[in-house]
Amino acid sequence: ISSTLLFFILGGVCYYCNFQPTLKSHPKFLKKQVRQEIRESMLSLFVLNVLTAPIFVVQIRGYSKLYGSPEEGPGYWYEAAQFLLFVVFSDTMMYWLHRLFHLPLLFNTMHKGHHRFVIPTPFSAYAFNPIEAYIMSLPIHAYGFILPMSKFAYIAIFLISNIWSFLLHDSQDTFHTVHHRNVKFNFGQFLPLWDQLAGTYQDPLCFFSPKRSAQSFKTRENSRATAKGSS
């Protein structure tokens, strides 16, 4: 229930504050898309909650490296450092997992459905294959089993990651929107680091520049003219 409320509150706020209504007239925006996104996200969240429950049970029973007060951790310096370490750790895992789901077999059987939403709204944040959504969520939980992590940081990161997922799918001219327009680029979650290292980075400013849009339009018009001339 709490995850459903969180989904509609955060998703609703991001949708009404960030998503541009004019994008609904985009030719790639699907008929009844928002309804589809919500339905698929609800299914994914239900399965995700069921599969994640055992992880929480193991954590509650003390089989992780989560700790309560700063005195129980490596030191006060670590209270801030763990957030930076988590971002690096999480982004590394998520980048390569995301690349994995773009391999032909996994893309066609799991990930392709999410990319139906070329012009996503925040409600598509969890519109994934449920098993894929679970696998992609594992880095958030894995960190606390590998390295020390305060319970406060764990909860904060969990909430921030949820908010970030909604913001990634608001179709603003930003990093992840490039990925929905062209699946060959921008696989990272928080940082462009691995995309830059692996050669899959596309600068949103260049991608969404008016000059590039004009060139794309000219290319399409030339293609149509060529097709008519050959017919």
C-alpha positions as CSV (number, residue, x, y, z in Angstrom):
1,I,0.0,0.0,0.0
2,S,2.8,2.4,0.9
3,S,4.7,1.8,-2.3
4,T,1.4,2.4,-4.3
5,L,0.8,5.7,-2.5
6,L,4.4,6.7,-3.0
7,F,4.1,5.9,-6.7
8,F,1.0,8.1,-7.2
9,I,2.2,10.9,-5.0
10,L,5.7,11.2,-6.5
11,G,4.6,10.2,-10.0
12,G,1.7,12.6,-9.9
13,V,3.8,15.6,-8.6
14,C,6.5,14.9,-11.3
15,Y,3.9,14.5,-14.0
16,Y,2.0,17.7,-13.3
17,C,5.1,19.8,-12.5
18,N,7.6,18.4,-15.1
19,F,5.9,16.7,-18.0
20,Q,5.0,19.0,-20.8
21,P,1.3,18.4,-21.9
22,T,2.2,19.4,-25.5
23,L,4.3,16.1,-25.7
24,K,1.0,14.2,-25.8
25,S,0.6,15.3,-29.4
26,H,4.0,13.9,-30.3
27,P,3.5,11.1,-33.0
28,K,5.4,8.7,-30.7
29,F,3.1,9.2,-27.7
30,L,0.9,6.2,-27.5
31,K,-2.8,6.1,-27.3
32,K,-3.9,5.7,-23.7
33,Q,-0.2,5.7,-22.8
34,V,-0.5,7.0,-19.2
35,R,-3.0,4.3,-18.4
36,Q,-0.7,1.6,-19.8
37,E,2.3,3.0,-17.8
38,I,0.3,3.0,-14.6
39,R,-1.0,-0.5,-15.1
40,E,2.4,-2.0,-15.9
41,S,4.1,-0.1,-13.1
42,M,1.5,-1.4,-10.6
43,L,2.1,-5.0,-11.6
44,S,5.9,-4.4,-11.5
45,L,5.7,-2.8,-8.0
46,F,3.5,-5.7,-6.7
47,V,6.0,-8.3,-7.8
48,L,8.9,-6.2,-6.7
49,N,7.5,-5.9,-3.2
50,V,7.0,-9.6,-2.9
51,L,10.5,-10.5,-4.1
52,T,12.1,-7.8,-2.0
53,A,10.5,-8.8,1.2
54,P,13.0,-11.6,1.9
55,I,15.8,-9.1,1.6
56,F,14.2,-6.9,4.3
57,V,13.7,-9.9,6.6
58,V,17.4,-10.8,6.3
59,Q,18.4,-7.2,7.1
60,I,16.1,-7.1,10.1
61,R,17.7,-10.3,11.4
62,G,21.1,-8.7,11.3
63,Y,22.6,-10.4,8.3
64,S,23.8,-7.3,6.6
65,K,26.2,-4.4,7.3
66,L,23.5,-1.9,8.1
67,Y,24.1,0.0,11.4
68,G,22.2,2.5,13.5
69,S,24.2,5.3,15.0
70,P,27.4,6.9,13.6
71,E,29.3,5.4,16.5
72,E,28.5,1.9,15.1
73,G,29.9,2.8,11.7
74,P,33.5,3.3,10.4
75,G,33.5,6.9,11.7
76,Y,31.8,10.2,11.3
77,W,33.7,10.8,8.0
78,Y,31.9,7.8,6.6
79,E,28.4,9.3,7.2
80,A,28.9,11.6,4.1
81,A,31.3,9.3,2.2
82,Q,28.9,6.4,2.0
83,F,26.6,8.4,-0.2
84,L,29.3,9.0,-2.8
85,L,30.5,5.4,-2.6
86,F,26.9,4.2,-3.1
87,V,26.5,6.4,-6.2
88,V,29.7,5.0,-7.7
89,F,28.9,1.4,-6.7
90,S,25.2,1.6,-7.8
91,D,25.9,3.3,-11.1
92,T,28.6,0.8,-12.0
93,M,26.2,-2.1,-11.4
94,M,23.2,-0.5,-13.0
95,Y,25.1,0.6,-16.1
96,W,26.3,-2.9,-16.9
97,L,23.0,-4.5,-15.9
98,H,21.2,-2.1,-18.2
99,R,23.6,-3.0,-21.0
100,L,22.9,-6.6,-20.3
101,F,19.2,-6.0,-20.8
102,H,20.0,-4.5,-24.2
103,L,21.5,-7.7,-25.5
104,P,19.1,-9.0,-28.2
105,L,17.7,-12.0,-26.2
106,L,16.9,-10.1,-23.0
107,F,15.9,-6.9,-24.9
108,N,13.3,-8.8,-27.0
109,T,12.0,-10.9,-24.1
110,M,12.0,-8.3,-21.3
111,H,13.3,-4.8,-21.8
112,K,11.7,-3.9,-25.1
113,G,8.3,-3.3,-23.5
114,H,9.7,-0.4,-21.5
115,H,11.0,1.2,-24.7
116,R,7.5,1.3,-26.3
117,F,7.3,4.5,-24.3
118,V,9.5,6.7,-26.6
119,I,8.0,9.8,-25.0
120,P,7.7,8.5,-21.4
121,T,5.9,10.2,-18.5
122,P,6.9,9.8,-14.9
123,F,4.3,7.0,-14.5
124,S,6.5,4.8,-16.7
125,A,9.2,4.8,-14.0
126,Y,8.4,1.2,-13.0
127,A,6.8,0.0,-16.3
128,F,9.2,-2.8,-16.7
129,N,9.1,-6.5,-16.8
130,P,8.7,-7.4,-13.1
131,I,11.7,-9.7,-13.0
132,E,13.9,-7.1,-14.8
133,A,12.7,-4.4,-12.3
134,Y,13.7,-6.6,-9.4
135,I,17.2,-7.3,-10.9
136,M,17.7,-3.6,-11.6
137,S,16.8,-2.8,-7.9
138,L,19.3,-5.1,-6.4
139,P,22.2,-2.7,-6.4
140,I,20.3,-0.5,-3.9
141,H,20.1,-3.4,-1.5
142,A,23.4,-5.1,-2.3
143,Y,25.5,-2.2,-1.1
144,G,24.5,-2.7,2.5
145,F,25.6,-6.4,2.4
146,I,29.0,-5.6,0.9
147,L,30.0,-2.3,2.7
148,P,28.8,-0.6,5.9
149,M,25.7,1.5,5.5
150,S,23.7,3.5,8.0
151,K,20.0,2.8,8.3
152,F,19.4,6.5,7.8
153,A,21.4,6.5,4.5
154,Y,19.6,3.3,3.3
155,I,16.2,4.8,3.8
156,A,17.3,8.2,2.3
157,I,18.9,6.5,-0.7
158,F,15.8,4.4,-1.2
159,L,13.6,7.5,-1.3
160,I,16.0,9.5,-3.5
161,S,16.3,6.6,-6.0
162,N,12.6,6.5,-6.3
163,I,12.3,10.2,-6.9
164,W,15.2,10.0,-9.4
165,S,13.4,7.3,-11.3
166,F,10.4,9.5,-11.8
167,L,12.5,12.5,-12.8
168,L,14.4,10.3,-15.3
169,H,11.1,9.6,-17.1
170,D,9.7,13.1,-17.3
171,S,10.7,13.6,-21.0
172,Q,12.6,16.8,-20.4
173,D,15.6,17.3,-22.7
174,T,17.9,15.5,-20.3
175,F,20.3,12.5,-20.1
176,H,17.8,9.6,-19.8
177,T,15.4,11.0,-22.4
178,V,18.1,10.6,-25.0
179,H,18.1,6.9,-24.2
180,H,14.4,6.6,-24.8
181,R,14.8,8.4,-28.1
182,N,17.9,6.3,-29.1
183,V,18.5,3.1,-27.3
184,K,22.2,3.0,-28.2
185,F,23.1,5.8,-25.8
186,N,23.0,6.9,-22.1
187,F,22.6,3.7,-20.1
188,G,23.7,5.2,-16.7
189,Q,21.5,5.9,-13.8
190,F,23.0,8.8,-11.8
191,L,26.2,9.7,-13.7
192,P,27.4,9.7,-17.3
193,L,30.7,8.3,-16.1
194,W,30.4,4.8,-17.5
195,D,28.8,6.0,-20.7
196,Q,31.7,8.3,-21.3
197,L,34.2,5.5,-20.6
198,A,32.4,2.9,-22.7
199,G,31.6,5.2,-25.6
200,T,27.9,5.3,-25.2
201,Y,27.5,8.9,-24.0
202,Q,25.4,11.4,-26.0
203,D,25.3,15.0,-24.7
204,P,21.6,16.0,-24.3
205,L,22.4,19.6,-25.3
206,C,23.7,18.4,-28.7
207,F,21.0,15.7,-29.1
208,F,18.2,18.1,-28.5
209,S,19.7,21.1,-30.2
210,P,17.5,22.9,-32.8
211,K,20.2,22.4,-35.4
212,R,20.1,18.6,-35.0
213,S,16.3,18.6,-35.1
214,A,16.4,20.6,-38.4
215,Q,19.0,18.2,-39.8
216,S,16.8,15.2,-38.8
217,F,13.8,16.8,-40.5
218,K,15.8,17.5,-43.6
219,T,17.0,13.9,-43.7
220,R,13.5,12.6,-43.4
221,E,12.2,14.9,-46.2
222,N,15.1,13.8,-48.5
223,S,14.3,10.1,-47.8
224,R,10.6,10.7,-48.6
225,A,11.6,12.5,-51.8
226,T,13.9,9.7,-52.8
227,A,11.2,7.1,-52.1
228,K,8.7,9.0,-54.3
229,G,11.2,9.4,-57.1
230,S,12.0,5.7,-57.2
231,S,8.3,4.7,-57.2
